[in-house]
Each structure stands twice: as structure tokens, then as C-alpha cells.
């Protein structure tokens, strides 16, 4: 039960970093990757770790594709892959769904907030004018991690 706490704390740090500096550090993605693969190994040995690694590799390839077309930053791609390492490939669609749904809701809230409360949200140009998508990646990962522990 420790792994969802570790994922949550690291994802929260990534969220704060993305909000404040619009950066998701490489060391954070590597730490997520290492802990995610260790979690997979603890769950079911080398085979389970392999499924976690495959999910991470596919997530990294997809994230780099989004980076190549300008939809995501490079840090977002690595952060998503690091979070994906905590889940076997069979959870990949669930993680993607949560990141997408929560991301869409958060982006809409961001846009409405900037329109209704420009002084509170701050007006800026450049990177700080864009929604820090690391928030969506983190919340999607946290939701995927904790939902199995909720009562039915």
C-alpha cells in the first residue's frame, strides 16, 4: 500500500514544479521510472516488471510523438512515462483515460478562470500563459493508483 503514497507525493511535487517553473525535472521522471519498475517487480517478479516497462516505453513513445507535434513539452512526455511505469500495460488505457478526462476538465477550468478572474489567475505570456499539463498527468496517475482502493 506504500506505492500509491509514493506515486502521489512525487506526482504532487511534479504538479507544483510545473505550476511554478513550468518544468518537470528529469530526475523526477527517472525516480518515478525506478520506483514504478521496482513496484512492478515487487508485485510479480521480472515478468510483471516487464509489463510495467513495456507500458512505460509505449507511454514515452506516445509522449514524444505529442512533443514532436508541439502538443506537449518534453518534460510532460517523460513525466507521463515515469508515472506509467507504476502500472502494467493492461492499465494503460485506464491511465490514458483519466489523464485525458481530468486534463480536459482542468484545461476548461483554467480557461474559464483566466477569463473570469484575470487578476487572480495572472496574465502572462510565454510558457506561463499555457496550462501546465503536468497537473493533468499527475491527477490521472493519482486517480488510477487510488481508485482500486476505494470501497465499491
Residue frames relative to the residue before (quaternion, step in Angstrom):
aa qw qx qy qz dx dy dz
X 1.0000 0.0000 0.0000 0.0000 0.00 0.00 0.00
X 0.5173 0.6506 -0.4161 0.3687 3.60 1.25 -0.11
X 0.6128 0.6088 -0.3664 0.3459 3.60 0.96 -0.77
X 0.6661 0.4727 -0.3635 0.4480 3.69 0.84 -0.63
X 0.6001 0.5454 -0.3635 0.4587 3.59 1.14 -0.56
X 0.6528 0.5046 -0.3119 0.4710 3.60 0.91 -0.90
X 0.6480 0.5089 -0.3155 0.4707 3.58 0.91 -0.88
X 0.6616 0.5186 -0.3047 0.4478 3.59 0.90 -0.92
X 0.6742 0.4928 -0.3017 0.4599 3.60 0.88 -0.91
X 0.6812 0.4716 -0.2936 0.4767 3.59 0.91 -0.86
X 0.6397 0.5129 -0.3248 0.4714 3.59 1.02 -0.77
X 0.6335 0.5199 -0.3292 0.4690 3.59 1.03 -0.77
X 0.6317 0.5107 -0.3388 0.4747 3.60 0.99 -0.75
X 0.6419 0.5233 -0.3195 0.4604 3.58 0.98 -0.84
X 0.6270 0.5376 -0.3263 0.4598 3.57 1.02 -0.81
X 0.6809 0.4840 -0.2897 0.4670 3.58 0.83 -0.97
X 0.6475 0.5187 -0.3139 0.4617 3.58 0.98 -0.83
X 0.6748 0.4930 -0.2955 0.4629 3.58 0.95 -0.87
X 0.6427 0.5078 -0.3255 0.4724 3.59 1.03 -0.72
X 0.7478 0.4348 -0.2328 0.4445 3.58 0.74 -1.07
X 0.8390 0.1881 -0.0583 0.5072 3.59 0.74 -1.04
X 0.3326 -0.7437 0.4971 0.2985 3.59 1.30 -0.23
X 0.5702 0.5325 -0.3869 0.4916 3.52 1.05 0.92
X 0.1173 -0.7292 0.6700 0.0754 3.50 -1.15 0.79
X 0.3320 -0.8096 0.4432 0.1947 3.59 -0.15 1.27
X 0.5921 -0.5898 0.4287 0.3432 3.55 -1.16 0.70
X 0.6338 0.5400 -0.3475 0.4312 3.60 0.96 -0.78
X 0.6193 0.5407 -0.3430 0.4543 3.59 1.10 -0.66
X 0.6531 0.4996 -0.3093 0.4777 3.58 0.94 -0.87
X 0.6640 0.4995 -0.3048 0.4655 3.60 0.98 -0.82
X 0.6413 0.5093 -0.3238 0.4738 3.58 1.02 -0.77
X 0.6298 0.5146 -0.3276 0.4808 3.60 0.99 -0.80
X 0.6429 0.5287 -0.3157 0.4555 3.57 0.94 -0.90
X 0.6903 0.4850 -0.2884 0.4529 3.59 0.78 -1.01
X 0.6937 0.4627 -0.2832 0.4738 3.59 0.86 -0.92
X 0.6325 0.5367 -0.3319 0.4492 3.58 1.05 -0.74
X 0.6791 0.4668 -0.2904 0.4864 3.58 0.95 -0.84
X 0.6163 0.5249 -0.3420 0.4771 3.59 1.08 -0.69
X 0.6253 0.5229 -0.3302 0.4759 3.58 1.03 -0.77
X 0.6485 0.5130 -0.3186 0.4635 3.59 0.94 -0.86
X 0.6518 0.5071 -0.3133 0.4688 3.57 0.97 -0.84
X 0.6601 0.5034 -0.3042 0.4672 3.59 0.96 -0.86
X 0.6438 0.5396 -0.3113 0.4443 3.57 1.11 -0.70
X 0.8432 -0.1019 0.1151 0.5152 3.59 0.86 -0.86
X 0.6587 -0.5466 0.3173 0.4083 3.57 1.05 0.67
X 0.8117 -0.3005 0.2061 0.4565 3.52 -1.33 -0.32
X 0.6183 0.5462 -0.3533 0.4410 3.60 1.03 -0.67
X 0.6720 0.4773 -0.2987 0.4810 3.59 0.87 -0.92
X 0.6325 0.5207 -0.3364 0.4644 3.60 0.97 -0.81
X 0.6194 0.5472 -0.3342 0.4531 3.58 1.08 -0.68
X 0.6570 0.4924 -0.3119 0.4781 3.60 1.00 -0.77
X 0.6220 0.5164 -0.3307 0.4868 3.57 1.10 -0.68
X 0.6627 0.5054 -0.3004 0.4639 3.59 0.96 -0.89
X 0.6362 0.5165 -0.3321 0.4671 3.59 1.00 -0.74
X 0.6302 0.5168 -0.3312 0.4755 3.59 0.97 -0.80
X 0.6509 0.5182 -0.3118 0.4589 3.57 0.93 -0.91
X 0.6737 0.5040 -0.3026 0.4478 3.60 0.90 -0.91
X 0.6520 0.4934 -0.3122 0.4838 3.59 1.00 -0.80
X 0.6441 0.5167 -0.3163 0.4671 3.59 0.99 -0.85
X 0.6512 0.5040 -0.3198 0.4686 3.59 0.97 -0.79
X 0.6458 0.5110 -0.3236 0.4659 3.60 0.95 -0.82
X 0.6626 0.4894 -0.3063 0.4771 3.60 0.94 -0.87
X 0.6614 0.5089 -0.3036 0.4598 3.59 0.95 -0.87
X 0.6557 0.4904 -0.3146 0.4801 3.58 1.00 -0.74
X 0.5905 0.5437 -0.3605 0.4751 3.58 1.16 -0.55
X 0.6592 0.4899 -0.2981 0.4864 3.58 0.98 -0.84
X 0.6190 0.5244 -0.3347 0.4795 3.58 1.11 -0.67
X 0.6507 0.5419 -0.3148 0.4288 3.59 0.95 -0.89
X 0.7356 0.3841 -0.2368 0.5052 3.60 1.04 -0.68
X 0.5677 -0.6487 0.3540 0.3629 3.58 1.30 0.14
X 0.4722 0.6877 -0.4408 0.3314 3.59 1.22 0.23
X 0.7769 0.1649 -0.0721 0.6033 3.58 1.16 -0.66
X 0.4612 -0.6189 0.5403 0.3351 3.52 -1.30 0.24
X 0.6579 -0.5111 0.3761 0.4057 3.55 -1.25 0.30
X 0.6265 0.5364 -0.3345 0.4559 3.58 1.07 -0.71
X 0.6099 0.5474 -0.3456 0.4570 3.59 1.05 -0.73
X 0.6523 0.5247 -0.3117 0.4495 3.58 0.94 -0.92
X 0.6977 0.4580 -0.2749 0.4774 3.60 0.88 -0.92
X 0.6283 0.5327 -0.3279 0.4625 3.59 1.03 -0.78
X 0.6473 0.5093 -0.3121 0.4736 3.59 0.96 -0.87
X 0.6603 0.5008 -0.3102 0.4658 3.58 0.93 -0.87
X 0.6405 0.5255 -0.3254 0.4557 3.59 1.01 -0.78
X 0.6596 0.4766 -0.3023 0.4963 3.57 0.99 -0.79
X 0.6262 0.5493 -0.3359 0.4396 3.60 0.99 -0.79
X 0.5858 0.5996 -0.3673 0.4030 3.61 1.11 -0.61
X 0.6139 0.5582 -0.3503 0.4346 3.60 1.17 -0.39
X 0.7533 0.3609 -0.1793 0.5198 3.59 1.23 -0.39
X 0.4734 -0.6465 0.5025 0.3247 3.59 -1.05 0.68
X 0.7158 -0.4647 0.3084 0.4203 3.54 -1.26 0.39
X 0.6315 0.5620 -0.3423 0.4101 3.60 0.99 -0.74
X 0.6735 0.4616 -0.2902 0.4990 3.61 1.24 -0.35
X 0.3997 0.7656 -0.4402 0.2456 3.58 1.29 -0.05
X 0.6738 0.4812 -0.3001 0.4737 3.59 0.89 -0.89
X 0.6323 0.5293 -0.3358 0.4553 3.59 1.01 -0.77
X 0.6513 0.4972 -0.3160 0.4783 3.60 0.93 -0.85
X 0.6570 0.5103 -0.3070 0.4622 3.58 0.88 -0.91
X 0.6437 0.5277 -0.3164 0.4549 3.58 0.98 -0.86
X 0.6878 0.4762 -0.2914 0.4640 3.60 0.85 -0.93
X 0.6396 0.5111 -0.3335 0.4674 3.59 0.97 -0.81
X 0.6783 0.4998 -0.2911 0.4531 3.58 0.94 -0.89
X 0.6968 0.4723 -0.2821 0.4603 3.60 0.82 -0.98
X 0.6972 0.4446 -0.2784 0.4886 3.57 0.83 -0.94
X 0.6155 0.5475 -0.3385 0.4548 3.58 1.08 -0.70
X 0.6516 0.5124 -0.3153 0.4619 3.56 0.94 -0.85
X 0.6658 0.4920 -0.3000 0.4739 3.58 0.93 -0.90
X 0.6720 0.4967 -0.3007 0.4597 3.59 0.94 -0.85
X 0.6386 0.5123 -0.3321 0.4685 3.60 1.00 -0.75
X 0.6376 0.5119 -0.3290 0.4725 3.59 0.96 -0.81
X 0.6556 0.5071 -0.3036 0.4700 3.58 0.94 -0.88
X 0.6245 0.5377 -0.3197 0.4677 3.57 1.06 -0.80
X 0.6826 0.4856 -0.2872 0.4645 3.58 0.87 -0.97
X 0.6557 0.4953 -0.3100 0.4782 3.60 0.93 -0.86
X 0.6538 0.5228 -0.3088 0.4516 3.58 0.94 -0.89
X 0.6594 0.4957 -0.3105 0.4724 3.59 0.97 -0.81
X 0.6645 0.4991 -0.2962 0.4708 3.58 1.11 -0.68
X 0.7567 0.4015 -0.2078 0.4722 3.59 0.86 -1.00
X 0.8059 0.1783 -0.0602 0.5614 3.58 1.03 -0.75
X 0.0146 -0.8591 0.5113 0.0199 3.60 0.68 1.00
X 0.6537 0.5044 -0.3343 0.4545 3.61 0.99 -0.67
X 0.6560 0.5054 -0.3042 0.4708 3.56 0.99 -0.82
X 0.7204 0.4310 -0.2392 0.4879 3.57 0.91 -0.94
X 0.3927 -0.7202 0.4800 0.3110 3.57 1.19 -0.47
X 0.2260 -0.7490 0.6052 0.1469 3.51 -1.04 0.75
X 0.1546 0.7814 -0.5913 0.1262 3.52 -0.73 1.00
X 0.3472 -0.7032 0.5788 0.2236 3.48 -1.33 0.27
X 0.7010 0.4540 -0.3331 0.4378 3.54 -1.28 0.12
X 0.8398 -0.1908 0.1419 0.4880 3.54 -1.18 -0.64
X 0.6838 0.4986 -0.3016 0.4391 3.61 0.99 -0.73
X 0.5808 0.5519 -0.3867 0.4565 3.60 1.24 -0.04
X 0.6493 0.5142 -0.3055 0.4698 3.58 1.26 -0.38
X 0.5502 -0.5900 0.4751 0.3514 3.53 -1.24 0.53
X 0.3626 -0.7298 0.5321 0.2299 3.61 -0.82 0.93
X 0.2560 -0.8390 0.4604 0.1363 3.56 0.05 1.33
X 0.4574 0.6691 -0.4523 0.3722 3.58 1.25 -0.11
X 0.5616 0.5899 -0.3791 0.4393 3.58 1.19 -0.54
X 0.6812 0.4820 -0.2846 0.4719 3.59 0.89 -0.95
X 0.6389 0.5207 -0.3269 0.4625 3.57 0.97 -0.83
X 0.6689 0.5017 -0.2955 0.4620 3.57 0.92 -0.92
X 0.6936 0.4647 -0.2976 0.4631 3.61 0.80 -0.93
X 0.6253 0.5279 -0.3396 0.4638 3.59 1.04 -0.66
X 0.6571 0.4994 -0.3043 0.4757 3.57 1.00 -0.80
X 0.6490 0.5107 -0.3138 0.4685 3.57 0.98 -0.85
X 0.6460 0.5113 -0.3239 0.4652 3.61 0.94 -0.85
X 0.6649 0.5015 -0.3085 0.4595 3.60 0.88 -0.90
X 0.6686 0.5100 -0.3005 0.4501 3.59 1.02 -0.78
X 0.7893 0.3863 -0.1852 0.4400 3.58 0.80 -0.98
X 0.5393 0.6589 -0.4112 0.3255 3.62 1.06 -0.54
X 0.6514 0.5123 -0.3555 0.4322 3.67 0.89 -0.66
X 0.6719 0.5045 -0.2966 0.4540 3.60 1.17 -0.46
X 0.5494 0.6087 -0.4030 0.4066 3.60 1.25 -0.18
X 0.5347 -0.6189 0.4524 0.3555 3.59 -1.05 0.64
X 0.5103 -0.6815 0.4467 0.2749 3.54 -1.07 0.78
